[in-house]
């Protein structure tokens, strides 16, 4: 074992003692970041090249600063995104939401599908859709100017059109034309504040996390926006908390002009996102 791997083992124990959920992964990722190598190449770093700044990054992670804020990058499907203070860090569970949406759009008989991502944050969802559905036209909407700085960095040289706007009033010029509306909105109840992981509670923007007493205020608003934007037969895909699986599909009722409302699990088999189709006239 070289010096760096021995230090990674010590860092792993420190992070585990601090309650970090994935201590080994994070210790290795920080070592790779500081030393400019891939995680699988840590054993190749000569002892003489060990960089003591590694322990500065470990201390920051030990204090529950998000790994992605320390490295400045987040990985999402096939993307590497720039992230930092002011923007929500994309989570792995959202990848299954996007996977379902990509499959759904590919199955549509539409040459250039029109897609809208509401509450886009870093742009992860919009950029993944644009990358994996090559002929799609993707619009990303974000209200926070702090978050938009990151959205615009990530969307540079992409086919995603970025808009500053409120998800509840966005893009009236596209009313009735959109094939798919997708969103990972804020959905944590205000009453759950104390139970949120420190990485999210203390570092993610509050407006990207919390949404009313039951967490569903923004989702209710997006239901109205999605119905306005979608063409008949168009789809909405919306992420929610695993405790809200029994509630969200009921927001997309037949009385409101929806059909086929359903809930779907993530890779851990927990309720993760709801989908519905705008009813035909």
C-alpha positions as CSV (number, residue, x, y, z in Angstrom):
1,X,0.0,0.0,0.0
2,X,1.4,3.4,-1.0
3,X,1.2,6.5,1.3
4,X,-1.8,7.9,-0.4
5,X,-3.9,4.8,0.1
6,X,-2.9,4.6,3.7
7,X,-4.0,8.2,4.1
8,X,-7.3,7.4,2.3
9,X,-7.9,4.6,4.8
10,X,-7.5,7.0,7.7
11,X,-9.7,9.6,6.0
12,X,-12.4,6.9,5.5
13,X,-12.5,6.3,9.2
14,X,-12.7,10.0,10.0
15,X,-15.5,10.5,7.6
16,X,-17.4,7.5,8.9
17,X,-17.0,8.8,12.5
18,X,-18.5,12.1,11.3
19,X,-21.6,10.3,9.9
20,X,-20.8,10.8,6.2
21,X,-23.0,8.3,4.3
22,X,-20.4,7.0,1.8
23,X,-17.0,7.5,3.6
24,X,-14.8,5.3,1.5
25,X,-16.1,6.7,-1.8
26,X,-15.8,10.3,-0.6
27,X,-12.3,9.8,0.8
28,X,-11.2,8.3,-2.6
29,X,-12.9,11.0,-4.6
30,X,-11.2,13.7,-2.6
31,X,-7.8,12.1,-3.0
32,X,-8.4,11.7,-6.8
33,X,-9.5,15.4,-7.0
34,X,-6.5,16.7,-5.1
35,X,-4.0,14.6,-6.9
36,X,-5.5,15.0,-10.4
37,X,-6.0,11.3,-11.1
38,X,-9.0,9.0,-11.4
39,X,-10.1,7.0,-8.3
40,X,-8.8,3.8,-9.9
41,X,-5.3,5.3,-10.3
42,X,-4.7,6.3,-6.6
43,X,-2.3,3.3,-6.2
44,X,-0.1,4.8,-8.9
45,X,0.6,8.1,-7.0
46,X,4.2,8.1,-5.8
47,X,4.7,8.7,-2.1
48,X,6.8,11.8,-2.9
49,X,3.8,13.3,-4.7
50,X,1.4,13.1,-1.7
51,X,-0.3,16.4,-1.3
52,X,-1.0,17.4,2.3
53,X,-3.9,19.6,1.0
54,X,-5.8,16.4,0.9
55,X,-6.4,16.7,4.7
56,X,-7.9,20.2,4.2
57,X,-10.6,18.7,1.9
58,X,-11.2,15.8,4.3
59,X,-11.8,18.3,7.1
60,X,-14.3,20.1,5.0
61,X,-16.1,16.9,4.2
62,X,-15.9,15.9,7.9
63,X,-17.8,19.1,8.6
64,X,-20.5,17.8,6.2
65,X,-19.8,20.3,3.4
66,X,-21.0,18.5,0.2
67,X,-18.4,16.5,-1.6
68,X,-19.5,18.2,-4.9
69,X,-18.9,21.7,-3.4
70,X,-15.4,20.7,-2.5
71,X,-14.5,19.3,-5.9
72,X,-16.7,21.7,-7.8
73,X,-18.2,18.9,-9.9
74,X,-21.2,16.5,-9.9
75,X,-21.7,13.5,-12.1
76,X,-25.2,12.8,-13.5
77,X,-25.8,10.1,-16.0
78,X,-23.2,10.8,-18.7
79,X,-22.6,14.4,-17.6
80,X,-20.0,16.1,-15.5
81,X,-21.5,19.3,-14.2
82,X,-20.1,22.3,-12.4
83,X,-21.8,23.0,-9.0
84,X,-21.2,25.0,-5.9
85,X,-22.9,27.3,-3.4
86,X,-26.2,28.6,-4.6
87,X,-27.3,25.6,-6.7
88,X,-29.0,22.3,-5.7
89,X,-26.6,19.4,-6.1
90,X,-28.1,16.7,-8.4
91,X,-28.8,13.4,-6.7
92,X,-28.4,9.8,-8.1
93,X,-32.1,9.0,-7.6
94,X,-33.0,11.6,-10.1
95,X,-31.2,9.6,-12.8
96,X,-34.0,7.0,-12.8
97,X,-36.6,9.8,-13.3
98,X,-34.7,11.1,-16.3
99,X,-34.2,7.6,-17.7
100,X,-38.0,7.0,-17.7
101,X,-38.5,10.4,-19.4
102,X,-35.9,9.7,-22.1
103,X,-37.5,6.3,-22.9
104,X,-41.0,8.0,-23.1
105,X,-39.8,10.7,-25.5
106,X,-38.0,8.2,-27.7
107,X,-41.3,6.2,-27.9
108,X,-43.2,9.3,-29.1
109,X,-43.8,9.6,-32.9
110,X,-42.2,13.1,-32.9
111,X,-39.2,14.1,-35.0
112,X,-38.0,17.0,-32.8
113,X,-39.6,16.6,-29.4
114,X,-40.1,19.8,-27.4
115,X,-39.1,19.4,-23.7
116,X,-39.4,21.8,-20.7
117,X,-37.4,21.3,-17.5
118,X,-38.9,23.4,-14.7
119,X,-36.8,24.2,-11.6
120,X,-33.7,23.2,-13.5
121,X,-31.1,24.2,-11.0
122,X,-27.7,23.0,-12.3
123,X,-29.4,22.0,-15.6
124,X,-28.7,18.3,-15.0
125,X,-32.1,17.1,-16.2
126,X,-32.3,19.4,-19.2
127,X,-28.8,18.6,-20.4
128,X,-29.2,14.9,-20.0
129,X,-32.4,15.0,-22.0
130,X,-30.7,17.1,-24.8
131,X,-27.7,14.7,-24.8
132,X,-29.7,11.5,-24.9
133,X,-32.5,12.6,-27.2
134,X,-30.3,14.2,-29.9
135,X,-33.1,16.0,-32.0
136,X,-34.9,17.3,-29.0
137,X,-35.5,21.0,-28.3
138,X,-35.0,21.6,-24.6
139,X,-35.9,24.6,-22.5
140,X,-34.7,24.9,-18.9
141,X,-36.4,27.3,-16.4
142,X,-34.9,28.5,-13.1
143,X,-36.0,31.4,-10.8
144,X,-32.9,31.8,-8.7
145,X,-30.2,34.0,-10.1
146,X,-27.6,32.3,-8.0
147,X,-28.5,28.9,-9.4
148,X,-28.7,30.3,-12.9
149,X,-25.0,31.2,-12.8
150,X,-24.4,27.5,-12.7
151,X,-27.1,26.6,-15.2
152,X,-25.6,28.9,-17.7
153,X,-22.0,27.5,-17.1
154,X,-23.2,24.0,-17.7
155,X,-25.5,24.8,-20.6
156,X,-22.8,26.7,-22.5
157,X,-22.3,25.2,-26.0
158,X,-25.3,22.9,-25.5
159,X,-28.7,22.8,-27.3
160,X,-30.5,23.8,-24.1
161,X,-32.2,27.2,-24.0
162,X,-32.0,28.6,-20.5
163,X,-34.7,31.0,-19.1
164,X,-34.9,32.9,-15.9
165,X,-38.5,32.5,-14.7
166,X,-41.0,31.2,-12.2
167,X,-42.0,27.6,-12.9
168,X,-45.7,28.6,-12.2
169,X,-45.8,31.1,-15.0
170,X,-43.1,30.1,-17.3
171,X,-43.0,30.1,-21.1
172,X,-46.5,31.1,-22.1
173,X,-45.3,31.3,-25.7
174,X,-45.1,27.5,-25.7
175,X,-48.6,26.9,-24.4
176,X,-50.1,23.7,-25.9
177,X,-47.0,22.8,-27.9
178,X,-44.7,20.9,-25.4
179,X,-44.3,17.1,-25.7
180,X,-42.9,16.5,-22.2
181,X,-42.6,18.6,-19.0
182,X,-40.2,17.3,-16.4
183,X,-39.2,18.7,-13.0
184,X,-37.4,17.9,-9.8
185,X,-39.1,20.6,-7.7
186,X,-38.7,21.4,-4.0
187,X,-40.9,18.9,-2.1
188,X,-39.7,18.7,1.5
189,X,-42.4,19.7,4.1
190,X,-41.3,22.7,6.2
191,X,-42.0,20.5,9.3
192,X,-39.2,18.1,8.2
193,X,-36.4,20.7,8.4
194,X,-34.6,19.2,11.3
195,X,-34.5,15.8,9.7
196,X,-32.8,16.9,6.5
197,X,-29.2,15.8,6.0
198,X,-26.7,18.6,6.9
199,X,-25.3,18.5,3.3
200,X,-28.7,19.6,2.0
201,X,-30.0,21.6,4.9
202,X,-26.9,23.7,5.4
203,X,-25.7,24.0,1.8
204,X,-28.4,23.5,-0.8
205,X,-30.6,26.6,-1.5
206,X,-33.7,26.6,0.8
207,X,-35.9,27.4,-2.2
208,X,-34.8,24.2,-3.9
209,X,-35.8,22.1,-0.9
210,X,-38.9,23.2,1.0
211,X,-42.4,23.7,-0.4
212,X,-45.2,24.4,2.1
213,X,-46.5,22.5,5.1
214,X,-46.9,19.2,3.2
215,X,-44.1,19.7,0.7
216,X,-46.5,19.7,-2.3
217,X,-47.2,23.4,-2.9
218,X,-44.8,23.7,-5.9
219,X,-46.0,20.4,-7.4
220,X,-49.5,21.6,-7.3
221,X,-48.4,24.7,-9.2
222,X,-46.4,22.7,-11.7
223,X,-49.5,20.6,-12.4
224,X,-51.2,23.7,-13.7
225,X,-48.2,24.9,-15.6
226,X,-47.7,21.4,-17.2
227,X,-51.3,21.3,-18.3
228,X,-51.0,24.7,-19.9
229,X,-47.8,23.9,-21.7
230,X,-48.4,20.4,-22.9
231,X,-50.1,19.4,-26.2
232,X,-52.9,16.8,-25.8
233,X,-51.2,13.5,-25.2
234,X,-48.1,15.1,-23.8
235,X,-46.5,13.8,-20.7
236,X,-45.5,15.3,-17.3
237,X,-42.8,13.6,-15.1
238,X,-42.3,15.0,-11.6
239,X,-40.0,13.8,-8.8
240,X,-41.2,13.7,-5.2
241,X,-40.1,12.3,-1.8
242,X,-40.4,8.6,-1.2
243,X,-43.0,9.3,1.4
244,X,-45.3,11.2,-1.1
245,X,-45.9,8.3,-3.5
246,X,-49.5,7.9,-2.4
247,X,-50.2,11.6,-2.7
248,X,-48.7,13.1,-5.9
249,X,-50.6,11.0,-8.6
250,X,-53.9,12.3,-7.0
251,X,-52.9,15.8,-7.9
252,X,-53.1,14.8,-11.6
253,X,-56.8,13.9,-11.7
254,X,-59.2,13.3,-14.6
255,X,-61.2,16.3,-13.5
256,X,-58.2,18.5,-14.1
257,X,-57.7,17.1,-17.6
258,X,-55.2,14.2,-17.0
259,X,-55.1,10.5,-17.8
260,X,-52.9,7.6,-16.8
261,X,-51.6,9.2,-13.6
262,X,-49.2,6.7,-12.0
263,X,-46.3,6.5,-9.6
264,X,-42.9,4.9,-10.2
265,X,-40.1,3.5,-8.0
266,X,-36.4,4.4,-8.1
267,X,-33.6,1.8,-8.2
268,X,-34.1,1.3,-4.5
269,X,-37.8,0.4,-5.1
270,X,-38.9,3.5,-3.3
271,X,-41.7,5.7,-4.7
272,X,-39.8,8.4,-6.5
273,X,-41.7,10.1,-9.3
274,X,-45.2,10.5,-10.8
275,X,-46.2,10.7,-14.4
276,X,-49.4,11.7,-16.2
277,X,-50.7,12.3,-19.7
278,X,-52.6,15.3,-20.8
279,X,-56.0,14.0,-21.8
280,X,-57.2,14.3,-25.4
281,X,-60.0,16.8,-26.0
